[in-house]
Amino acid sequence: MTFPGLDRIEALARNLDGWQRELAGKMAELEDSSAEGVSDSGLVRVTAAADGTIVSTDVNARAMRFDSYTLAEEFTAAAKRAQEAAAARVRELVGEVIADAPGTGEPRPDRY
């Protein structure tokens, strides 16, 4: 007697090790990734880590001519763009891993 899902289970088991290695690689890539956001004037740059934490800022000396309200808006815009870009990168990496996960579709022939 043949079980209908047995071939699929065997294929999943064969691919699991490769998928786990890929997952570990993507997680390391994710931990090391960051994204930059730039204000409308281009004078304020903010870098955010994958989790959205602001890790650095760069203010061009010309931005110091702005009043405090405008400078705050520049920082806010740059930070928001950096965090949005970081979140997009996370979604991209997670999407790649999920697309290649065992059980989510046929294994790609160039993998594992």
C-alpha positions in Angstrom: 0.0 0.0 0.0 1.3 3.4 -0.9 0.6 6.5 1.2 -0.3 9.5 -1.0 1.7 12.1 1.0 4.8 9.9 1.6 6.7 11.2 -1.4 6.1 14.8 -0.3 7.2 14.1 3.3 10.4 12.4 2.0 11.1 15.4 -0.2 10.5 17.8 2.7 12.9 15.8 4.9 15.6 15.9 2.1 15.3 19.7 1.8 15.1 20.6 5.5 18.8 20.7 6.1 19.4 23.1 3.2 16.5 25.2 4.2 17.8 25.5 7.8 21.2 26.6 6.4 19.6 29.2 4.2 17.5 30.4 7.1 20.6 30.8 9.3 22.3 32.8 6.6 19.3 35.1 6.1 19.1 35.7 9.8 22.7 36.7 9.9 22.2 38.9 6.9 19.2 40.5 8.7 21.2 41.2 11.8 23.8 42.9 9.8 21.5 44.9 7.6 20.6 48.6 8.0 18.9 51.2 5.8 19.3 54.9 5.3 16.7 57.6 5.1 17.3 61.1 3.7 15.3 64.2 4.4 13.6 66.2 1.6 16.5 68.7 1.6 19.1 66.0 1.5 20.8 67.6 4.5 19.8 65.0 7.1 20.6 61.3 6.9 19.5 58.7 9.3 20.5 55.0 9.4 18.2 52.4 11.0 18.9 48.8 12.0 16.6 46.0 10.8 14.6 46.3 14.0 14.0 50.0 13.3 16.4 51.3 15.9 18.1 54.5 14.8 21.9 53.7 14.8 23.3 56.9 13.3 22.5 60.4 12.0 24.4 62.7 9.8 23.6 66.4 9.6 25.1 68.6 6.9 26.4 71.9 8.3 24.0 73.8 6.0 21.0 72.2 7.9 22.0 74.2 10.9 20.6 77.3 9.1 17.1 75.8 9.5 14.9 76.9 12.4 14.3 74.3 15.1 10.9 73.3 13.8 12.2 72.7 10.2 15.2 70.8 11.5 13.0 68.6 13.6 10.8 67.9 10.5 13.9 67.0 8.5 15.0 64.5 11.2 11.6 63.0 11.5 11.3 62.5 7.7 14.7 61.0 7.4 14.1 58.7 10.4 10.7 57.5 9.1 12.2 56.8 5.7 15.1 54.8 7.2 12.7 52.8 9.4 10.4 52.1 6.4 13.4 51.0 4.3 14.6 48.7 7.1 11.2 47.2 7.4 11.0 46.6 3.7 14.4 44.8 3.8 13.1 42.6 6.6 10.0 41.8 4.6 12.1 41.0 1.6 14.4 38.6 3.5 11.6 36.9 5.3 9.7 36.6 2.1 12.7 34.8 0.5 12.9 32.4 3.4 9.2 31.7 3.4 9.0 31.2 -0.3 11.7 28.5 0.0 10.4 26.9 3.1 9.6 23.2 3.0 5.9 22.7 2.5 5.2 26.1 0.8 5.6 24.9 -2.8 7.8 22.8 -4.9 11.5 23.1 -4.1 13.4 25.2 -6.6 15.8 23.1 -8.7 18.7 25.5 -8.0 18.4 25.0 -4.3 19.6 22.3 -1.9 
